[in-house]
Amino acid sequence: MTTLFHWMARLVEAYVVLIMLPYAILSWFRIQPGTTLARIQHFLYQATEPILRPVRRIIPPIGMLDVSFLVVSLVLVFVVVPVLYRV
């Protein structure tokens, strides 16, 4: 059973590093529509939005800064992952 939780922790870590972080970095740049990079950005948006949307309802963006990404990342990395590794 513990190996299941360790795999879940690794999946959460991979989600943060492979999905959330690239989405955050790509959001800093203006990307031409119709390009491969635009399709990648759209995929990353679809993969992150279901998790970020509820946080945005609680903590709205501060000017141009969307802190929902930071909140979700910190909770996943510093709360969820250690809990899953301990089980």
RABELDA-V203694 format. One record per backbone hydrogen bond with DSSP energy under -0.5 kcal/mol. NH is the residue of the N-H (numbers start at 1). CO is the residue of the C=O. If there is no record, write none. Layout:
((NH,CO) (NH,CO))
This chain:
((5,1) (6,2) (7,3) (8,4) (9,5) (10,6) (11,7) (12,8) (13,9) (14,10) (15,11) (16,12) (17,13) (18,14) (19,15) (20,15) (21,16) (23,19) (24,20) (25,21) (26,22) (27,23) (28,25) (29,26) (31,29) (35,32) (39,35) (40,36) (41,37) (42,38) (43,39) (44,40) (45,41) (46,42) (47,43) (48,44) (49,45) (50,46) (51,48) (52,48) (53,49) (55,51) (56,52) (57,53) (58,54) (59,55) (60,58) (62,65) (63,61) (65,62) (66,64) (67,65) (71,67) (72,68) (73,69) (74,70) (75,71) (76,72) (77,73) (78,74) (79,75) (80,75) (81,76) (83,79) (84,80) (85,81) (86,82) (87,83))
